[in-house]
Amino acid sequence: MTEDLTYEQAMDKLEETLKRMESDKLSLDEAVKAAEDAQKYFRICVQRLDEARKKIEVRAETEPTA
């Protein structure tokens, strides 16, 4: 499942998909599918970054200040 991908895995898939799109060898249907896939991988990357940011913020808020 793509939702189970780590940030790094999703980024790799995104880069692969973008390279495929840049090759100019895709049919229209393949290009549309690749664009949908790229968007999906991009959303996963953003989600993973948001999750990491929230964890860092919570940790910073709960740590005692010196």
CHARMM-style PDB file with segment names, atoms N, HN, CA, C and O in Angstrom:
ATOM      1  N   MET     1       0.837  -1.187   0.000  1.00  0.00      PROA
ATOM      2  CA  MET     1       0.000   0.000   0.000  1.00  0.00      PROA
ATOM      3  C   MET     1       0.877   1.244   0.000  1.00  0.00      PROA
ATOM      4  O   MET     1       1.896   1.297   0.689  1.00  0.00      PROA
ATOM      5  N   THR     2       0.483   2.226  -0.762  1.00  0.00      PROA
ATOM      6  HN  THR     2      -0.345   2.184  -1.322  1.00  0.00      PROA
ATOM      7  CA  THR     2       1.286   3.441  -0.827  1.00  0.00      PROA
ATOM      8  C   THR     2       1.213   4.244   0.460  1.00  0.00      PROA
ATOM      9  O   THR     2       2.152   4.971   0.783  1.00  0.00      PROA
ATOM     10  N   GLU     3       0.123   4.129   1.200  1.00  0.00      PROA
ATOM     11  HN  GLU     3      -0.640   3.539   0.938  1.00  0.00      PROA
ATOM     12  CA  GLU     3      -0.002   4.876   2.451  1.00  0.00      PROA
ATOM     13  C   GLU     3       0.993   4.398   3.503  1.00  0.00      PROA
ATOM     14  O   GLU     3       1.264   5.120   4.462  1.00  0.00      PROA
ATOM     15  N   ASP     4       1.538   3.203   3.343  1.00  0.00      PROA
ATOM     16  HN  ASP     4       1.318   2.616   2.563  1.00  0.00      PROA
ATOM     17  CA  ASP     4       2.498   2.658   4.294  1.00  0.00      PROA
ATOM     18  C   ASP     4       3.933   3.064   3.977  1.00  0.00      PROA
ATOM     19  O   ASP     4       4.858   2.666   4.684  1.00  0.00      PROA
ATOM     20  N   LEU     5       4.127   3.845   2.928  1.00  0.00      PROA
ATOM     21  HN  LEU     5       3.375   4.169   2.353  1.00  0.00      PROA
ATOM     22  CA  LEU     5       5.478   4.235   2.535  1.00  0.00      PROA
ATOM     23  C   LEU     5       6.081   5.208   3.539  1.00  0.00      PROA
ATOM     24  O   LEU     5       5.380   6.039   4.117  1.00  0.00      PROA
ATOM     25  N   THR     6       7.381   5.092   3.735  1.00  0.00      PROA
ATOM     26  HN  THR     6       7.950   4.417   3.266  1.00  0.00      PROA
ATOM     27  CA  THR     6       8.089   6.084   4.533  1.00  0.00      PROA
ATOM     28  C   THR     6       8.275   7.335   3.677  1.00  0.00      PROA
ATOM     29  O   THR     6       8.009   7.319   2.475  1.00  0.00      PROA
ATOM     30  N   TYR     7       8.727   8.403   4.298  1.00  0.00      PROA
ATOM     31  HN  TYR     7       8.943   8.415   5.274  1.00  0.00      PROA
ATOM     32  CA  TYR     7       9.008   9.628   3.546  1.00  0.00      PROA
ATOM     33  C   TYR     7      10.010   9.343   2.435  1.00  0.00      PROA
ATOM     34  O   TYR     7       9.816   9.756   1.292  1.00  0.00      PROA
ATOM     35  N   GLU     8      11.076   8.640   2.778  1.00  0.00      PROA
ATOM     36  HN  GLU     8      11.233   8.306   3.707  1.00  0.00      PROA
ATOM     37  CA  GLU     8      12.133   8.367   1.807  1.00  0.00      PROA
ATOM     38  C   GLU     8      11.628   7.521   0.641  1.00  0.00      PROA
ATOM     39  O   GLU     8      11.977   7.771  -0.512  1.00  0.00      PROA
ATOM     40  N   GLN     9      10.809   6.524   0.947  1.00  0.00      PROA
ATOM     41  HN  GLN     9      10.526   6.320   1.884  1.00  0.00      PROA
ATOM     42  CA  GLN     9      10.254   5.674  -0.112  1.00  0.00      PROA
ATOM     43  C   GLN     9       9.334   6.476  -1.033  1.00  0.00      PROA
ATOM     44  O   GLN     9       9.395   6.342  -2.255  1.00  0.00      PROA
ATOM     45  N   ALA    10       8.489   7.304  -0.440  1.00  0.00      PROA
ATOM     46  HN  ALA    10       8.439   7.412   0.553  1.00  0.00      PROA
ATOM     47  CA  ALA    10       7.573   8.123  -1.236  1.00  0.00      PROA
ATOM     48  C   ALA    10       8.348   9.119  -2.092  1.00  0.00      PROA
ATOM     49  O   ALA    10       7.985   9.365  -3.242  1.00  0.00      PROA
ATOM     50  N   MET    11       9.417   9.696  -1.535  1.00  0.00      PROA
ATOM     51  HN  MET    11       9.712   9.496  -0.600  1.00  0.00      PROA
ATOM     52  CA  MET    11      10.227  10.643  -2.296  1.00  0.00      PROA
ATOM     53  C   MET    11      10.906   9.941  -3.470  1.00  0.00      PROA
ATOM     54  O   MET    11      10.968  10.490  -4.569  1.00  0.00      PROA
ATOM     55  N   ASP    12      11.413   8.739  -3.244  1.00  0.00      PROA
ATOM     56  HN  ASP    12      11.363   8.293  -2.351  1.00  0.00      PROA
ATOM     57  CA  ASP    12      12.029   7.969  -4.335  1.00  0.00      PROA
ATOM     58  C   ASP    12      11.008   7.686  -5.440  1.00  0.00      PROA
ATOM     59  O   ASP    12      11.305   7.845  -6.624  1.00  0.00      PROA
ATOM     60  N   LYS    13       9.810   7.268  -5.045  1.00  0.00      PROA
ATOM     61  HN  LYS    13       9.568   7.139  -4.083  1.00  0.00      PROA
ATOM     62  CA  LYS    13       8.755   6.988  -6.025  1.00  0.00      PROA
ATOM     63  C   LYS    13       8.366   8.263  -6.781  1.00  0.00      PROA
ATOM     64  O   LYS    13       8.128   8.230  -7.989  1.00  0.00      PROA
ATOM     65  N   LEU    14       8.306   9.374  -6.062  1.00  0.00      PROA
ATOM     66  HN  LEU    14       8.499   9.400  -5.081  1.00  0.00      PROA
ATOM     67  CA  LEU    14       7.978  10.650  -6.696  1.00  0.00      PROA
ATOM     68  C   LEU    14       9.036  11.018  -7.733  1.00  0.00      PROA
ATOM     69  O   LEU    14       8.705  11.410  -8.853  1.00  0.00      PROA
ATOM     70  N   GLU    15      10.308  10.891  -7.359  1.00  0.00      PROA
ATOM     71  HN  GLU    15      10.576  10.573  -6.450  1.00  0.00      PROA
ATOM     72  CA  GLU    15      11.392  11.209  -8.288  1.00  0.00      PROA
ATOM     73  C   GLU    15      11.363  10.298  -9.513  1.00  0.00      PROA
ATOM     74  O   GLU    15      11.552  10.764 -10.637  1.00  0.00      PROA
ATOM     75  N   GLU    16      11.129   9.012  -9.305  1.00  0.00      PROA
ATOM     76  HN  GLU    16      10.975   8.633  -8.392  1.00  0.00      PROA
ATOM     77  CA  GLU    16      11.035   8.064 -10.427  1.00  0.00      PROA
ATOM     78  C   GLU    16       9.893   8.447 -11.369  1.00  0.00      PROA
ATOM     79  O   GLU    16      10.042   8.423 -12.590  1.00  0.00      PROA
ATOM     80  N   THR    17       8.765   8.796 -10.784  1.00  0.00      PROA
ATOM     81  HN  THR    17       8.643   8.816  -9.792  1.00  0.00      PROA
ATOM     82  CA  THR    17       7.592   9.154 -11.583  1.00  0.00      PROA
ATOM     83  C   THR    17       7.847  10.429 -12.375  1.00  0.00      PROA
ATOM     84  O   THR    17       7.483  10.514 -13.548  1.00  0.00      PROA
ATOM     85  N   LEU    18       8.468  11.419 -11.745  1.00  0.00      PROA
ATOM     86  HN  LEU    18       8.763  11.350 -10.792  1.00  0.00      PROA
ATOM     87  CA  LEU    18       8.760  12.669 -12.443  1.00  0.00      PROA
ATOM     88  C   LEU    18       9.747  12.451 -13.586  1.00  0.00      PROA
ATOM     89  O   LEU    18       9.614  13.057 -14.649  1.00  0.00      PROA
ATOM     90  N   LYS    19      10.730  11.592 -13.370  1.00  0.00      PROA
ATOM     91  HN  LYS    19      10.838  11.099 -12.507  1.00  0.00      PROA
ATOM     92  CA  LYS    19      11.678  11.277 -14.448  1.00  0.00      PROA
ATOM     93  C   LYS    19      10.963  10.613 -15.618  1.00  0.00      PROA
ATOM     94  O   LYS    19      11.247  10.906 -16.779  1.00  0.00      PROA
ATOM     95  N   ARG    20      10.035   9.716 -15.302  1.00  0.00      PROA
ATOM     96  HN  ARG    20       9.804   9.477 -14.359  1.00  0.00      PROA
ATOM     97  CA  ARG    20       9.250   9.065 -16.358  1.00  0.00      PROA
ATOM     98  C   ARG    20       8.446  10.096 -17.142  1.00  0.00      PROA
ATOM     99  O   ARG    20       8.347  10.019 -18.366  1.00  0.00      PROA
ATOM    100  N   MET    21       7.876  11.058 -16.427  1.00  0.00      PROA
ATOM    101  HN  MET    21       7.957  11.121 -15.432  1.00  0.00      PROA
ATOM    102  CA  MET    21       7.072  12.091 -17.075  1.00  0.00      PROA
ATOM    103  C   MET    21       7.932  12.982 -17.969  1.00  0.00      PROA
ATOM    104  O   MET    21       7.474  13.444 -19.014  1.00  0.00      PROA
ATOM    105  N   GLU    22       9.163  13.220 -17.563  1.00  0.00      PROA
ATOM    106  HN  GLU    22       9.535  12.844 -16.714  1.00  0.00      PROA
ATOM    107  CA  GLU    22      10.066  14.074 -18.334  1.00  0.00      PROA
ATOM    108  C   GLU    22      10.603  13.387 -19.579  1.00  0.00      PROA
ATOM    109  O   GLU    22      11.169  14.050 -20.448  1.00  0.00      PROA
ATOM    110  N   SER    23      10.442  12.098 -19.683  1.00  0.00      PROA
ATOM    111  HN  SER    23       9.983  11.559 -18.977  1.00  0.00      PROA
ATOM    112  CA  SER    23      11.020  11.345 -20.798  1.00  0.00      PROA
ATOM    113  C   SER    23      10.322  11.611 -22.130  1.00  0.00      PROA
ATOM    114  O   SER    23      10.869  11.279 -23.182  1.00  0.00      PROA
ATOM    115  N   ASP    24       9.143  12.196 -22.110  1.00  0.00      PROA
ATOM    116  HN  ASP    24       8.699  12.466 -21.256  1.00  0.00      PROA
ATOM    117  CA  ASP    24       8.377  12.481 -23.333  1.00  0.00      PROA
ATOM    118  C   ASP    24       8.015  11.226 -24.113  1.00  0.00      PROA
ATOM    119  O   ASP    24       7.683  11.317 -25.295  1.00  0.00      PROA
ATOM    120  N   LYS    25       8.070  10.071 -23.492  1.00  0.00      PROA
ATOM    121  HN  LYS    25       8.340   9.997 -22.532  1.00  0.00      PROA
ATOM    122  CA  LYS    25       7.745   8.824 -24.182  1.00  0.00      PROA
ATOM    123  C   LYS    25       6.443   8.215 -23.679  1.00  0.00      PROA
ATOM    124  O   LYS    25       6.141   7.058 -23.975  1.00  0.00      PROA
ATOM    125  N   LEU    26       5.679   8.981 -22.929  1.00  0.00      PROA
ATOM    126  HN  LEU    26       5.924   9.920 -22.689  1.00  0.00      PROA
ATOM    127  CA  LEU    26       4.427   8.477 -22.373  1.00  0.00      PROA
ATOM    128  C   LEU    26       3.253   8.848 -23.274  1.00  0.00      PROA
ATOM    129  O   LEU    26       3.212   9.929 -23.861  1.00  0.00      PROA
ATOM    130  N   SER    27       2.324   7.943 -23.365  1.00  0.00      PROA
ATOM    131  HN  SER    27       2.358   7.065 -22.888  1.00  0.00      PROA
ATOM    132  CA  SER    27       1.068   8.272 -24.050  1.00  0.00      PROA
ATOM    133  C   SER    27       0.288   9.230 -23.149  1.00  0.00      PROA
ATOM    134  O   SER    27       0.661   9.449 -21.997  1.00  0.00      PROA
ATOM    135  N   LEU    28      -0.770   9.784 -23.666  1.00  0.00      PROA
ATOM    136  HN  LEU    28      -1.074   9.606 -24.602  1.00  0.00      PROA
ATOM    137  CA  LEU    28      -1.590  10.696 -22.874  1.00  0.00      PROA
ATOM    138  C   LEU    28      -2.120   9.997 -21.630  1.00  0.00      PROA
ATOM    139  O   LEU    28      -2.059  10.552 -20.532  1.00  0.00      PROA
ATOM    140  N   ASP    29      -2.634   8.793 -21.790  1.00  0.00      PROA
ATOM    141  HN  ASP    29      -2.684   8.342 -22.682  1.00  0.00      PROA
ATOM    142  CA  ASP    29      -3.168   8.048 -20.644  1.00  0.00      PROA
ATOM    143  C   ASP    29      -2.082   7.759 -19.614  1.00  0.00      PROA
ATOM    144  O   ASP    29      -2.315   7.868 -18.410  1.00  0.00      PROA
ATOM    145  N   GLU    30      -0.899   7.392 -20.089  1.00  0.00      PROA
ATOM    146  HN  GLU    30      -0.709   7.304 -21.067  1.00  0.00      PROA
ATOM    147  CA  GLU    30       0.221   7.124 -19.178  1.00  0.00      PROA
ATOM    148  C   GLU    30       0.656   8.396 -18.464  1.00  0.00      PROA
ATOM    149  O   GLU    30       1.006   8.357 -17.284  1.00  0.00      PROA
ATOM    150  N   ALA    31       0.637   9.518 -19.166  1.00  0.00      PROA
ATOM    151  HN  ALA    31       0.352   9.550 -20.124  1.00  0.00      PROA
ATOM    152  CA  ALA    31       1.022  10.797 -18.559  1.00  0.00      PROA
ATOM    153  C   ALA    31       0.026  11.212 -17.483  1.00  0.00      PROA
ATOM    154  O   ALA    31       0.418  11.714 -16.429  1.00  0.00      PROA
ATOM    155  N   VAL    32      -1.250  11.004 -17.745  1.00  0.00      PROA
ATOM    156  HN  VAL    32      -1.568  10.597 -18.601  1.00  0.00      PROA
ATOM    157  CA  VAL    32      -2.281  11.328 -16.753  1.00  0.00      PROA
ATOM    158  C   VAL    32      -2.111  10.449 -15.521  1.00  0.00      PROA
ATOM    159  O   VAL    32      -2.179  10.938 -14.393  1.00  0.00      PROA
ATOM    160  N   LYS    33      -1.890   9.158 -15.730  1.00  0.00      PROA
ATOM    161  HN  LYS    33      -1.834   8.761 -16.646  1.00  0.00      PROA
ATOM    162  CA  LYS    33      -1.687   8.230 -14.609  1.00  0.00      PROA
ATOM    163  C   LYS    33      -0.435   8.605 -13.824  1.00  0.00      PROA
ATOM    164  O   LYS    33      -0.436   8.565 -12.594  1.00  0.00      PROA
ATOM    165  N   ALA    34       0.632   8.969 -14.533  1.00  0.00      PROA
ATOM    166  HN  ALA    34       0.632   9.001 -15.533  1.00  0.00      PROA
ATOM    167  CA  ALA    34       1.872   9.362 -13.864  1.00  0.00      PROA
ATOM    168  C   ALA    34       1.659  10.631 -13.045  1.00  0.00      PROA
ATOM    169  O   ALA    34       2.186  10.747 -11.938  1.00  0.00      PROA
ATOM    170  N   ALA    35       0.897  11.578 -13.571  1.00  0.00      PROA
ATOM    171  HN  ALA    35       0.468  11.484 -14.470  1.00  0.00      PROA
ATOM    172  CA  ALA    35       0.609  12.809 -12.831  1.00  0.00      PROA
ATOM    173  C   ALA    35      -0.192  12.506 -11.568  1.00  0.00      PROA
ATOM    174  O   ALA    35       0.057  13.094 -10.516  1.00  0.00      PROA
ATOM    175  N   GLU    36      -1.143  11.598 -11.670  1.00  0.00      PROA
ATOM    176  HN  GLU    36      -1.346  11.120 -12.525  1.00  0.00      PROA
ATOM    177  CA  GLU    36      -1.924  11.193 -10.492  1.00  0.00      PROA
ATOM    178  C   GLU    36      -1.022  10.520  -9.462  1.00  0.00      PROA
ATOM    179  O   GLU    36      -1.132  10.785  -8.265  1.00  0.00      PROA
ATOM    180  N   ASP    37      -0.138   9.655  -9.927  1.00  0.00      PROA
ATOM    181  HN  ASP    37      -0.049   9.439 -10.900  1.00  0.00      PROA
ATOM    182  CA  ASP    37       0.794   8.977  -9.018  1.00  0.00      PROA
ATOM    183  C   ASP    37       1.717   9.985  -8.342  1.00  0.00      PROA
ATOM    184  O   ASP    37       1.956   9.904  -7.138  1.00  0.00      PROA
ATOM    185  N   ALA    38       2.232  10.930  -9.117  1.00  0.00      PROA
ATOM    186  HN  ALA    38       2.038  10.996 -10.095  1.00  0.00      PROA
ATOM    187  CA  ALA    38       3.132  11.941  -8.560  1.00  0.00      PROA
ATOM    188  C   ALA    38       2.427  12.736  -7.473  1.00  0.00      PROA
ATOM    189  O   ALA    38       3.007  13.013  -6.423  1.00  0.00      PROA
ATOM    190  N   GLN    39       1.187  13.099  -7.723  1.00  0.00      PROA
ATOM    191  HN  GLN    39       0.716  12.874  -8.576  1.00  0.00      PROA
ATOM    192  CA  GLN    39       0.416  13.846  -6.734  1.00  0.00      PROA
ATOM    193  C   GLN    39       0.224  13.020  -5.460  1.00  0.00      PROA
ATOM    194  O   GLN    39       0.315  13.545  -4.350  1.00  0.00      PROA
ATOM    195  N   LYS    40      -0.039  11.739  -5.629  1.00  0.00      PROA
ATOM    196  HN  LYS    40      -0.113  11.312  -6.530  1.00  0.00      PROA
ATOM    197  CA  LYS    40      -0.231  10.841  -4.483  1.00  0.00      PROA
ATOM    198  C   LYS    40       1.053  10.755  -3.650  1.00  0.00      PROA
ATOM    199  O   LYS    40       1.007  10.858  -2.424  1.00  0.00      PROA
ATOM    200  N   TYR    41       2.191  10.567  -4.313  1.00  0.00      PROA
ATOM    201  HN  TYR    41       2.228  10.483  -5.309  1.00  0.00      PROA
ATOM    202  CA  TYR    41       3.461  10.471  -3.598  1.00  0.00      PROA
ATOM    203  C   TYR    41       3.822  11.799  -2.932  1.00  0.00      PROA
ATOM    204  O   TYR    41       4.373  11.817  -1.831  1.00  0.00      PROA
ATOM    205  N   PHE    42       3.510  12.900  -3.600  1.00  0.00      PROA
ATOM    206  HN  PHE    42       3.062  12.884  -4.494  1.00  0.00      PROA
ATOM    207  CA  PHE    42       3.763  14.215  -3.017  1.00  0.00      PROA
ATOM    208  C   PHE    42       2.954  14.398  -1.734  1.00  0.00      PROA
ATOM    209  O   PHE    42       3.475  14.879  -0.728  1.00  0.00      PROA
ATOM    210  N   ARG    43       1.677  14.011  -1.774  1.00  0.00      PROA
ATOM    211  HN  ARG    43       1.253  13.620  -2.591  1.00  0.00      PROA
ATOM    212  CA  ARG    43       0.832  14.130  -0.577  1.00  0.00      PROA
ATOM    213  C   ARG    43       1.375  13.289   0.574  1.00  0.00      PROA
ATOM    214  O   ARG    43       1.339  13.721   1.726  1.00  0.00      PROA
ATOM    215  N   ILE    44       1.874  12.098   0.275  1.00  0.00      PROA
ATOM    216  HN  ILE    44       1.903  11.747  -0.661  1.00  0.00      PROA
ATOM    217  CA  ILE    44       2.452  11.247   1.316  1.00  0.00      PROA
ATOM    218  C   ILE    44       3.675  11.932   1.920  1.00  0.00      PROA
ATOM    219  O   ILE    44       3.846  11.927   3.139  1.00  0.00      PROA
ATOM    220  N   CYS    45       4.525  12.518   1.081  1.00  0.00      PROA
ATOM    221  HN  CYS    45       4.386  12.522   0.091  1.00  0.00      PROA
ATOM    222  CA  CYS    45       5.710  13.222   1.583  1.00  0.00      PROA
ATOM    223  C   CYS    45       5.307  14.361   2.515  1.00  0.00      PROA
ATOM    224  O   CYS    45       5.872  14.512   3.598  1.00  0.00      PROA
ATOM    225  N   VAL    46       4.338  15.155   2.096  1.00  0.00      PROA
ATOM    226  HN  VAL    46       3.879  15.032   1.216  1.00  0.00      PROA
ATOM    227  CA  VAL    46       3.871  16.275   2.917  1.00  0.00      PROA
ATOM    228  C   VAL    46       3.294  15.760   4.230  1.00  0.00      PROA
ATOM    229  O   VAL    46       3.538  16.339   5.288  1.00  0.00      PROA
ATOM    230  N   GLN    47       2.532  14.678   4.165  1.00  0.00      PROA
ATOM    231  HN  GLN    47       2.333  14.207   3.305  1.00  0.00      PROA
ATOM    232  CA  GLN    47       1.941  14.102   5.374  1.00  0.00      PROA
ATOM    233  C   GLN    47       3.029  13.634   6.346  1.00  0.00      PROA
ATOM    234  O   GLN    47       2.945  13.896   7.546  1.00  0.00      PROA
ATOM    235  N   ARG    48       4.037  12.951   5.833  1.00  0.00      PROA
ATOM    236  HN  ARG    48       4.106  12.738   4.859  1.00  0.00      PROA
ATOM    237  CA  ARG    48       5.122  12.468   6.703  1.00  0.00      PROA
ATOM    238  C   ARG    48       5.883  13.637   7.330  1.00  0.00      PROA
ATOM    239  O   ARG    48       6.255  13.576   8.501  1.00  0.00      PROA
ATOM    240  N   LEU    49       6.114  14.697   6.558  1.00  0.00      PROA
ATOM    241  HN  LEU    49       5.812  14.746   5.606  1.00  0.00      PROA
ATOM    242  CA  LEU    49       6.794  15.871   7.097  1.00  0.00      PROA
ATOM    243  C   LEU    49       5.951  16.544   8.174  1.00  0.00      PROA
ATOM    244  O   LEU    49       6.484  16.970   9.198  1.00  0.00      PROA
ATOM    245  N   ASP    50       4.639  16.644   7.956  1.00  0.00      PROA
ATOM    246  HN  ASP    50       4.206  16.297   7.124  1.00  0.00      PROA
ATOM    247  CA  ASP    50       3.744  17.220   8.961  1.00  0.00      PROA
ATOM    248  C   ASP    50       3.750  16.395  10.243  1.00  0.00      PROA
ATOM    249  O   ASP    50       3.769  16.946  11.343  1.00  0.00      PROA
ATOM    250  N   GLU    51       3.733  15.071  10.095  1.00  0.00      PROA
ATOM    251  HN  GLU    51       3.717  14.624   9.201  1.00  0.00      PROA
ATOM    252  CA  GLU    51       3.772  14.192  11.268  1.00  0.00      PROA
ATOM    253  C   GLU    51       5.063  14.398  12.056  1.00  0.00      PROA
ATOM    254  O   GLU    51       5.042  14.463  13.285  1.00  0.00      PROA
ATOM    255  N   ALA    52       6.172  14.498  11.353  1.00  0.00      PROA
ATOM    256  HN  ALA    52       6.189  14.445  10.354  1.00  0.00      PROA
ATOM    257  CA  ALA    52       7.462  14.700  12.017  1.00  0.00      PROA
ATOM    258  C   ALA    52       7.497  16.057  12.719  1.00  0.00      PROA
ATOM    259  O   ALA    52       7.975  16.164  13.848  1.00  0.00      PROA
ATOM    260  N   ARG    53       6.991  17.088  12.051  1.00  0.00      PROA
ATOM    261  HN  ARG    53       6.602  17.001  11.133  1.00  0.00      PROA
ATOM    262  CA  ARG    53       6.968  18.425  12.641  1.00  0.00      PROA
ATOM    263  C   ARG    53       6.145  18.435  13.924  1.00  0.00      PROA
ATOM    264  O   ARG    53       6.561  19.024  14.923  1.00  0.00      PROA
ATOM    265  N   LYS    54       4.991  17.793  13.906  1.00  0.00      PROA
ATOM    266  HN  LYS    54       4.654  17.315  13.095  1.00  0.00      PROA
ATOM    267  CA  LYS    54       4.135  17.755  15.091  1.00  0.00      PROA
ATOM    268  C   LYS    54       4.819  17.031  16.246  1.00  0.00      PROA
ATOM    269  O   LYS    54       4.717  17.460  17.395  1.00  0.00      PROA
ATOM    270  N   LYS    55       5.512  15.945  15.948  1.00  0.00      PROA
ATOM    271  HN  LYS    55       5.595  15.597  15.015  1.00  0.00      PROA
ATOM    272  CA  LYS    55       6.233  15.220  16.997  1.00  0.00      PROA
ATOM    273  C   LYS    55       7.323  16.094  17.607  1.00  0.00      PROA
ATOM    274  O   LYS    55       7.527  16.096  18.821  1.00  0.00      PROA
ATOM    275  N   ILE    56       8.012  16.827  16.758  1.00  0.00      PROA
ATOM    276  HN  ILE    56       7.847  16.825  15.772  1.00  0.00      PROA
ATOM    277  CA  ILE    56       9.077  17.708  17.244  1.00  0.00      PROA
ATOM    278  C   ILE    56       8.491  18.830  18.088  1.00  0.00      PROA
ATOM    279  O   ILE    56       9.041  19.169  19.136  1.00  0.00      PROA
ATOM    280  N   GLU    57       7.380  19.408  17.644  1.00  0.00      PROA
ATOM    281  HN  GLU    57       6.933  19.133  16.793  1.00  0.00      PROA
ATOM    282  CA  GLU    57       6.744  20.483  18.405  1.00  0.00      PROA
ATOM    283  C   GLU    57       6.265  19.990  19.760  1.00  0.00      PROA
ATOM    284  O   GLU    57       6.457  20.675  20.764  1.00  0.00      PROA
ATOM    285  N   VAL    58       5.651  18.823  19.809  1.00  0.00      PROA
ATOM    286  HN  VAL    58       5.496  18.266  18.993  1.00  0.00      PROA
ATOM    287  CA  VAL    58       5.168  18.268  21.073  1.00  0.00      PROA
ATOM    288  C   VAL    58       6.339  18.016  22.004  1.00  0.00      PROA
ATOM    289  O   VAL    58       6.278  18.308  23.198  1.00  0.00      PROA
ATOM    290  N   ARG    59       7.391  17.477  21.446  1.00  0.00      PROA
ATOM    291  HN  ARG    59       7.440  17.240  20.476  1.00  0.00      PROA
ATOM    292  CA  ARG    59       8.569  17.186  22.265  1.00  0.00      PROA
ATOM    293  C   ARG    59       9.177  18.474  22.816  1.00  0.00      PROA
ATOM    294  O   ARG    59       9.569  18.527  23.982  1.00  0.00      PROA
ATOM    295  N   ALA    60       9.256  19.499  21.990  1.00  0.00      PROA
ATOM    296  HN  ALA    60       8.938  19.456  21.043  1.00  0.00      PROA
ATOM    297  CA  ALA    60       9.817  20.780  22.423  1.00  0.00      PROA
ATOM    298  C   ALA    60       8.948  21.413  23.507  1.00  0.00      PROA
ATOM    299  O   ALA    60       9.465  22.049  24.426  1.00  0.00      PROA
ATOM    300  N   GLU    61       7.642  21.243  23.404  1.00  0.00      PROA
ATOM    301  HN  GLU    61       7.222  20.727  22.657  1.00  0.00      PROA
ATOM    302  CA  GLU    61       6.726  21.811  24.394  1.00  0.00      PROA
ATOM    303  C   GLU    61       6.786  21.078  25.726  1.00  0.00      PROA
ATOM    304  O   GLU    61       6.562  21.689  26.771  1.00  0.00      PROA
ATOM    305  N   THR    62       7.082  19.789  25.712  1.00  0.00      PROA
ATOM    306  HN  THR    62       7.264  19.293  24.863  1.00  0.00      PROA
ATOM    307  CA  THR    62       7.060  19.005  26.942  1.00  0.00      PROA
ATOM    308  C   THR    62       8.407  18.941  27.645  1.00  0.00      PROA
ATOM    309  O   THR    62       8.479  18.541  28.807  1.00  0.00      PROA
ATOM    310  N   GLU    63       9.468  19.325  26.962  1.00  0.00      PROA
ATOM    311  HN  GLU    63       9.410  19.649  26.018  1.00  0.00      PROA
ATOM    312  CA  GLU    63      10.787  19.294  27.602  1.00  0.00      PROA
ATOM    313  C   GLU    63      10.939  20.504  28.514  1.00  0.00      PROA
ATOM    314  O   GLU    63      10.565  21.618  28.146  1.00  0.00      PROA
ATOM    315  N   PRO    64      11.486  20.282  29.696  1.00  0.00      PROA
ATOM    316  CA  PRO    64      11.686  21.410  30.612  1.00  0.00      PROA
ATOM    317  C   PRO    64      12.756  22.360  30.067  1.00  0.00      PROA
ATOM    318  O   PRO    64      13.731  21.941  29.444  1.00  0.00      PROA
ATOM    319  N   THR    65      12.539  23.633  30.321  1.00  0.00      PROA
ATOM    320  HN  THR    65      11.747  23.973  30.827  1.00  0.00      PROA
ATOM    321  CA  THR    65      13.525  24.622  29.885  1.00  0.00      PROA
ATOM    322  C   THR    65      14.587  24.780  30.954  1.00  0.00      PROA
ATOM    323  O   THR    65      14.323  24.607  32.144  1.00  0.00      PROA
ATOM    324  N   ALA    66      15.772  25.105  30.522  1.00  0.00      PROA
ATOM    325  HN  ALA    66      15.987  25.246  29.555  1.00  0.00      PROA
ATOM    326  CA  ALA    66      16.894  25.229  31.464  1.00  0.00      PROA
ATOM    327  C   ALA    66      16.907  26.565  32.140  1.00  0.00      PROA
ATOM    328  OT1 ALA    66      17.784  26.832  32.962  1.00  0.00      PROA
TER     329      ALA     66
END
